[in-house]
Amino acid sequence: MKKHLHRICCELDSWFKRLKVDLKKPGFAITFLLSVFSVLLGLGYIAGILVVLFLVAILLFGFFALPYLLRVLAPPIRPEPDEQSVLAFSYIENKFAYSECLREQEAIDALNDKGIDDERAEQILDRLIESDRLQRRADGRICLPNCLEITHE
């Protein structure tokens, strides 16, 4: 490995010595400088094109893809419950003072006691669950959002 590295260094040394001698000639120096400038100009031209393409890609992404990404990544809009649902929630909330979770039928019965029929009570419960006022556990019971741990009764 050292031999190869030494041979490469010797070749480069002789090449730089020859270049140093040739640079003293005015014709070669001008030609060499022009070739270096043309290479730099070409690299600058390519870099300029790449920068322009990058800016165009960012603009296209911003105009076309970004609104869709923002729409997909935005949190879902939770519907606000109507006045009857808020009133029904206050009836059901009183039941949670005695128990952490209620069966769905117990919540419907609590609403039936206040004069709401079964079908409308189910709609109200669904609306309250959608608006995150109530949450449905895996075992089918309904509880307040801060009481989701499963208890064994």
Buried (B, 14 or more C-beta within 10 A) or exposed (E): EEEEEEEEEEEEEEEEEEEEEEEEEEEEEEEBEEEEEEEEEEEEEEEEEEEEEEEEEEEEEEEEEEEEEEEEEEEEEEEEBEEBBBBBBEBBEEBBEEBBBBEBEBBBBBBBEEEBEEEBBBBBBEBBBBBEBBBBBEEEBBBBEEBEEEEEE
